[in-house]
Amino acid sequence: MNTGSGEPGEVAVVTDETETGEGRADDGLGSRAPEFVKQRRALHLSWQVGVFVLGLAVVVAGVIMLPLPGPGWVVIFGGMAIWATEFVWAQLVLRWTKRKVTEAAQKALDPKVRRRNITLTVIGLVIIGVLAGIYLWKFGFVAPWSIKDQ
């Protein structure tokens, strides 16, 4: 973009749209830091480091919650959302994830898929019930507090 009227002695200012972030307004990618932060390079770099560290802490907490009780995946995506406020790569990952989740939800709502899932669930429950019945018929049921030491 070129600003200036072209009169003699006037300096024409040429800016790169990707550098200012104006060209990214249509696709929503880029930093969402306040303008006063973006205007100062050192402050913006500090802001990015802070956002990265905070997002990393949240993602690590989510990874720890995966095998432990807690909403691990939700926390991991929360950390990705924190990163997405500042980093384009995280915004693209979140867009891809949202697209895949939406596709999976649409697929799960398909009547054929729902019937198949219900059928497989019922078959699985019947198999588990039969196996539990065979075990109880063969070995019986003894409550843990009724077990006597020999």
N, C-alpha and C positions, 0 to 999 in steps of 0.2 A: 504494500500500500504506500502511496506516495502522497505526502502532504506538502502544501506550499503552492503559491500562485505562479511561481516561475519568474517573478520579478527579479531584476538584477540586484545582487547583494543579499538576497534572501537565501537562507540555507534550506535545502530540501531535506526532509527527514524521511528515510526509507526504513521501515521496520519489517521484520520477518514475522508473519502471523503465528508460526509455531513457537517463536521465542516469547511472545507476549501472551500466548494462550488464547488469543481472540479467535483463531481459526478452529479451535477445538470446542467452541461453544455449541456447535451444532450436534456433535456426538457426545458431549458431556464428559469427555476425558480430560484429565489434568488436575492440577493442584486446586484444592478448595480452601487453601489458607487465606486468611484475611489479606486485603490489599496492602496494608502497611507492612505486613510480614514479607510479602512477595517483592516489595520494592527494595528491600535491603538484603543483599546476597547472604551475608553472614547470619542474619536472623532467619532467613528462609532455610538455610542449611541446618541451623540448629533446630528449627521447627520440624524439618524432615527427619532428623535423627531422633527427636523426641517421639514423633509419630511412629517411627519404625520400632523403637524400643518398647513403647506401649503396646503396639500390635503384636510384637514378638512375645511379650509377657503373656498376653491373652491367648495367643495360639499355643504356647507351651502349656499353659494351664489347661487348655482344652485337650491337648494330647495326653496330659497326665490323667484327665478325667475319662479317657476312653476305656481303660481297663478298670477304673474305679467308679464308684457311684457318682453320677453327675451327668449333666447334658454336654458331653464332650464335643460332639459335632456342632452343636449350636454355638458353643463358646469358640470353637475354631473358626466358624464362619463369622462370628462377631469380630474376632481379631483380623480376619481378612477385610471386613468392612471398615475397620479402623485404618488399615493400610490403604484401602481404596480411597480414603479421603485425600491422599497425597500422591499415590503412585499409580501410574497408568497400567502397569502390569497387573496389579491387584484388581483394578477396575475391570480389566479384560477377563481375568479369572472368574470374578464374581458374575459377570455377564454370561460367560460360558456355563457356569454352575446353575444359574437361574434358568437358562434355556434348557439344560438337561433335566432339571427338576420339573419344570413345566411339561416337558415331553413325557417324563415318567408318570406324572399325575394324569395327563390325558390318556396315556396308555392304560393306566390302572382303572380308569373310569369306563373303559371299553367293556360292554356287556359280556363279550366272549371271554375276555381276560378275567373278569370278575367271576364268572361261572367256573372257569378252570381253576382259579385260586381257591374258591370255596370247595370245589370237589377235592382238590389235593389236600386241603386242610382237613376235611372230613375223613378222607382215607388215612391220613397220618394219625389223626386222633383215634380212629378205630384200631389201627395197628398197635399204637401205644396201649390202648385199653386191653387188647387181647394179650399182649406181652405181660402187662401188669397182672391180669387175671391168671395166666399160666404160672407166673412167679408165686403169686399168693396161694394158688392151688397146690403147688409143689412144696413150698417152704412155709406157708402160713404167714401170719402177721404177728410179730411180737413187738410191743412198744419198747423203745430204748430204755425206759426206766424200769421195765420188768425183766431185763436180762440179768441173770444170776451169774456170778463168777464161779468158775469150776475149779 
